[in-house]
Amino acid sequence: MQDYYWILTFLLATVGLLGSVLPLLPGPALIFAAGVLHRILHPDAGVPGWGALSVLALLMTLAYAVDFLSGAAGAKYFGASRWGAVGGVLGAVVGLFFGLPGLFLGPLIGALAGELLGGKGILPAGQSSLGTLLGTTAGLLAKFFVAVLMTFVLLTSLALKW
């Protein structure tokens, strides 16, 4: 039975890595869940320890915070107004429902619409939208990096009984 727990742990961690770049899959949360489930289903091993689970929880929170705020930060860096930043965040949320293209196009269209509604011309609004796209891409890469780090922490804690 213990083999099934290990398989479930590695399966969740692998799907979590994929979910860090694919929309609608909560990647970092799945990696954290892999650690928690392994701890619950395999209590006699005592791994991962509470220290490792705490680190995983902090990294998961960081991954989602960076992912959520990166589009708005990119828009602000490229001169977006509050309208553009809010439009980028709303576009990111709506874009989640449209798969991988929506992940990139949602914030872009949202920031553009927000800037146009806020009274900016098409060129400044386009510049803000470009910033949103770059910020969203940077956030996606950062979330993947944190998911890789989470997987490393999980596997290290399982190997070293941390």
N, C-alpha and C positions, 0 to 999 in steps of 0.2 A: 504494500500500500504506500510505503514511503516513496517509492519510485514515482508514483502518480503525483505526489506533492511536488517533487522536483520538476517533473514535466510541466505541471501547471505553473510553477514559478517561472520557469524559463519561457514558457509560451506567453504568459502575461507580460514579461519583460520585453520580449521580442515584439509583440503587438504594440506595446507602449512605445518602443522606439519608432515603429512605423507610424503610430498615431501622433508622434510629435511633429510630423510633416504632412500628414493627411488630415483633411478636415473631418469633423464630426467624430473623431476617435480621440478620447482624452488621454493622450500619450503619457505625460508625467503622472497622471492619476493612476493609470494602469501599472506603471512601474512601482509606485508606492503601494498599490493594492497587492502586487506580487510579494512584496516584503511582508506586509501585514498578514496576508493569507498564509504565507509560509510559516510565520511565527505562530499563528493560531492553529494551523493544521499539523504542525510538526513541533509541538512544544518541548518535547524531550531534548531536542537538539539545542534549544536556546538561541537560535539564530534566526533572523538577524536580531541583534541586541537592541536595547532601547536607544542607545547612542546612535546607531546606524539608522533606526527608524526616525529619530528626531532630525538627523541630517537629511534624510529623504523627504521628510515633510517640509523642511525649510527650502530645499531645492525645488520641490514641486510648486510651492508658493511663489518662489522667484521666477520660475519658468512661466507661470500664468500671468504674473504681473508684467514681466517684460513683453510677453506676447500681446497682452491687452493694450499696453501703453505705447508700444513702439510706433505704430502708425501715426498716432497723434503727435508723438515727439518728432518724427520725421517731417510731418506737415508743419509744425511750429518752426523747426529749423529752417525750412524753406520759405518762411514768411507767411504761413497761414494765419488767418484770424481765428477767433474763437468759433465762428461759424464753420470754418473748414475743419478744425480739429473735431468738433462735435459730429460733423458730417462724416468724417473719416471713421470715427468710432462706431457710429450707427451703421455705416456701410460695411464695416468689418463684421458686425453682428449679423446683418442681413446676408452678407456674402457667405457665411458659414453654411447656409442652407442650399448653396449652389455648387457644392463640391470644390475641387481644386481651382477652377477658373474664378469662382466667387471669392476665394480666399485672397486673390490679388486684385480682382476687378471691383469687389465690393467697397473696400476702403478708397480706392481710386475714384470711383463714381460718387461715393458719398462725400468725399472732400471737395470734389469739383462742384457738386450740387450745393453743398453748404457755402462755398465761396461765392457762387453765383447768386444764391439767395441773400447772402450778406452784402451784395452790391459790388463785388469786384468784377473786373473785366475778365475776358476769357483767357488772356495770357497770364496774368497773375494767378488766376484760379488754376490754370494748368500747371504752373510752377508748384503751387501748393499740393496739387494732386500727385505730381512726380515725387515730392518729398514724402507723401503718404505711402506711395508704392515702395520707395527705397526703405522707409522705416519699417513697413510691414515685412519686407524681405529680410531685413536685418533682424527683426524680432523672431521670424521663423527660424533663421539660422541659429540665433541665440537659444531658442527653445530646444532645438535639436541638440545643440552642444550640452545644454543642461541635462537633457534626457540621457545622453551618452554618459555624462558624469554620474547621474543617478544609477544607471545600470552598473557602472564600475563600482560605485559604493555598495550596491546590493550584492553583487557577485563577490566582492572583496570581503564583505561582512559574512557571507555564507562560507567562504573558504577559510577565513581566519577566526571565525566565531567572535567577531567584534561586538 
